Amino acid sequence: MLKRIGRTIWLSQGDTGALVLRVRSQGYAFADGDKAVFTVRTPKGRLVMERCADIEADGRAVVPFLNADTEGAAAGNYRWDVRIVLGAETADGRITGGRAVITPLPPGVFRIVETVGRV
């Protein structure tokens, strides 16, 4: 199960899916090489997952979730945010820099939901 209402996202332990984000540019025009960085952390700040996605010209970014992202994570509330890196520079699949970073909205709640059955 993957569900989003406002800034709260629910994802069942071990599920896969894709979250479509519509990013407002705050006056910037998106171009090739711009990236969205979606991050989930525990309330104490430990990194749970980080996903990078290309931003389309219309501001759409598709963030994929893999089974391994939440399979071993405890059910509960986490924090998520998204940051935009304009002109992202990458090395070994990680963002190392860019010409500007934008945080388009405040952090939200990411709830990992316990599953009853196992497959």
C-alpha positions as CSV (number, residue, x, y, z in Angstrom):
1,M,0.0,0.0,0.0
2,L,1.3,3.4,-1.0
3,K,-0.9,6.4,-0.2
4,R,-0.3,10.1,0.1
5,I,-2.7,12.7,1.6
6,G,-1.2,16.2,1.9
7,R,2.3,15.8,3.4
8,T,1.6,12.4,5.0
9,I,2.8,9.3,3.1
10,W,1.9,5.7,4.1
11,L,3.9,2.7,2.8
12,S,3.5,-0.9,3.9
13,Q,6.7,-2.7,5.0
14,G,8.5,-4.2,2.1
15,D,6.1,-2.8,-0.6
16,T,7.2,-1.4,-3.9
17,G,5.7,1.6,-5.7
18,A,6.3,5.0,-7.1
19,L,5.4,8.4,-5.7
20,V,4.7,11.2,-8.3
21,L,5.7,14.6,-6.9
22,R,4.8,17.8,-8.6
23,V,7.5,20.3,-7.8
24,R,6.9,24.0,-7.9
25,S,9.8,25.9,-9.3
26,Q,9.6,29.0,-7.1
27,G,10.6,31.0,-10.2
28,Y,13.2,28.6,-11.6
29,A,12.8,26.9,-15.0
30,F,13.7,23.2,-14.8
31,A,16.3,21.9,-17.2
32,D,18.1,18.6,-18.0
33,G,20.2,17.6,-15.1
34,D,17.9,18.9,-12.4
35,K,17.2,16.3,-9.7
36,A,14.7,15.8,-6.8
37,V,16.2,14.2,-3.7
38,F,13.6,12.5,-1.5
39,T,14.9,11.6,2.0
40,V,13.3,9.7,4.9
41,R,14.8,9.8,8.4
42,T,14.0,8.6,11.8
43,P,12.8,11.3,14.4
44,K,16.4,11.3,15.7
45,G,17.8,11.9,12.2
46,R,19.1,8.5,11.1
47,L,18.9,8.0,7.4
48,V,16.3,5.4,6.4
49,M,16.3,5.9,2.6
50,E,17.3,8.5,0.0
51,R,16.1,8.4,-3.6
52,C,17.0,10.7,-6.5
53,A,14.7,11.4,-9.4
54,D,15.0,13.4,-12.6
55,I,12.7,16.4,-12.8
56,E,10.6,16.7,-16.0
57,A,10.2,20.1,-17.6
58,D,6.7,20.3,-16.1
59,G,8.0,19.8,-12.6
60,R,7.0,16.2,-12.2
61,A,9.4,13.8,-10.5
62,V,8.8,10.0,-10.0
63,V,10.3,8.6,-6.8
64,P,10.6,4.8,-6.8
65,F,10.3,2.7,-3.7
66,L,12.0,-0.7,-3.6
67,N,11.2,-3.7,-1.4
68,A,14.5,-3.3,0.3
69,D,13.8,0.3,1.3
70,T,11.3,-0.7,4.0
71,E,11.4,-4.4,4.3
72,G,13.5,-4.4,7.5
73,A,12.3,-1.0,8.8
74,A,10.2,-0.9,12.0
75,A,6.6,0.2,11.6
76,G,6.1,3.8,12.8
77,N,6.4,7.4,12.0
78,Y,9.4,8.9,10.2
79,R,10.1,12.3,8.6
80,W,10.5,13.0,4.8
81,D,11.5,15.9,2.7
82,V,12.3,16.7,-0.8
83,R,15.1,19.0,-2.0
84,I,15.7,20.2,-5.6
85,V,19.2,20.4,-7.0
86,L,19.4,22.5,-10.1
87,G,22.2,21.6,-12.4
88,A,23.0,18.5,-10.3
89,E,26.6,17.2,-10.5
90,T,26.8,13.4,-9.9
91,A,29.6,10.9,-9.2
92,D,29.0,7.2,-8.6
93,G,25.2,7.7,-8.7
94,R,25.2,10.3,-5.9
95,I,24.7,14.0,-6.1
96,T,27.9,15.9,-5.3
97,G,26.9,19.4,-6.0
98,G,24.9,21.8,-8.2
99,R,24.3,25.4,-8.9
100,A,21.4,25.8,-6.4
101,V,19.4,23.8,-3.9
102,I,15.7,24.5,-3.2
103,T,13.5,23.1,-0.4
104,P,10.0,23.6,-1.9
105,L,8.0,22.6,1.2
106,P,8.3,21.7,4.8
107,P,9.0,18.1,5.9
108,G,6.1,15.7,6.2
109,V,5.3,12.4,8.0
110,F,6.3,9.1,6.4
111,R,4.5,6.2,8.0
112,I,5.7,2.7,7.5
113,V,2.8,0.5,8.1
114,E,3.1,-3.0,9.6
115,T,2.0,-5.9,7.4
116,V,0.1,-8.8,8.7
117,G,1.0,-11.5,6.1
118,R,4.4,-12.3,4.7
119,V,5.1,-13.4,1.1
